[in-house]
């Protein structure tokens, strides 16, 4: 009888029914809170991993696998600090591409639940992935290396500079790093400056003008010329046709009007003095590097090529100076003057590499089949000039800004 009375009694039955009905509701709310915490942690982890992958894509070329992993872990940990996530692990791998490097990264962690434990889920796993790609088009043909100079690259007067399918870059962070004044014109595939420029209206590009770009590393920083000793010739001078051999030319070279000098393949060390070419002089050679240096003589050798001088030199395709037709000793004082003003009859194929020099330039073959790179501490265009970058098999080294981006 008591049992029957209890079962049919309806008094005070709401509380236990509510308690039983509330359990799924509380579980749902608790799960939402825990999943929300995990989602927030995952978003922060993804942002930190994306930033890390982009940075590692820039470093992939210069860091070995062990160092890259260490750098990635340290950078990720510095950017993702969350008390919500424990047991954080990261992995990184890289691969070379035709134009740069790809980086793949992953990060995992565990979020301890606050409410879902009552349903048997004490932790939630969090994982994110990121892929980044660094690329460079390698289409640079003019580069000024000075990091701070105003007018590190300039075009003045009536200069007309045509960079056929290639680009001009300026590493100076000055607000007037590149200056194009007067009626001067620069036409290029693209123009990039670390700082800023003046004379934008005088510049025509196919791919645009970029300011605030990253510094472009010296493309030939690891190149060097072999050691040498003694003097093969002293104060070399030519007045008529002559063929000469590689060696050490102490006191420079002077080619007077009417001189027609053919250089056999090899390295020509100009030790002190100048390479001077007057109008009407001719210099030709294939597989040649002219090294401007100082060892047996006081002062560093320089070059002064005047208008109407005929120059046609191309570099070695292999060896320590591959791709370099003019090589300036890095110990040369910054600002040492070089003048290549041979005009339309001046063709220096390959790289004119003078990393500490102030280069004055006017010339170049006006053709899409030529290959000329000009790398100087500063570069000043003083007359009409033409560049192209058809450098297949020349042995030159490409350069351009590195662009990094996230990929799917």
Secondary structure, 3 states (H helix, E strand, C coil): CHHHHHHHCCCCCHHHHHHHHHHHHHHHHHHHHHHHHHHHHHHHHHHHHHHHHHHHHHHCCCCCHHHHHHHHHHHHHHHCCCCCEEEEEEEEEEEECCCEEEEEEEEEEEEECCCHHHHCCCEEEEEEEEEEEEECCCCEEEEECCCCCCCCEEECCCCEEEEECCEEEECCCCCCCEEECCCCEEEECCEEECCCEECHHHEEECCCEEECCCCCCCCCCCCCCCCCCCCCEEEEEECCEEEECCEEEEEEEEECCCCEEEECCEEEEEEEEEEEECCCCEEEECCEEEEEECCCCCCCCEEEECCCCEEEECCCCCCCCCCEEEEECCCCCCCEEEEEEEECCEEECEEEEEEEEEEEEEECCCCCCCEEEEEEEEEEECCCEEEEECCCCCCCCCCCCCEEEEEC
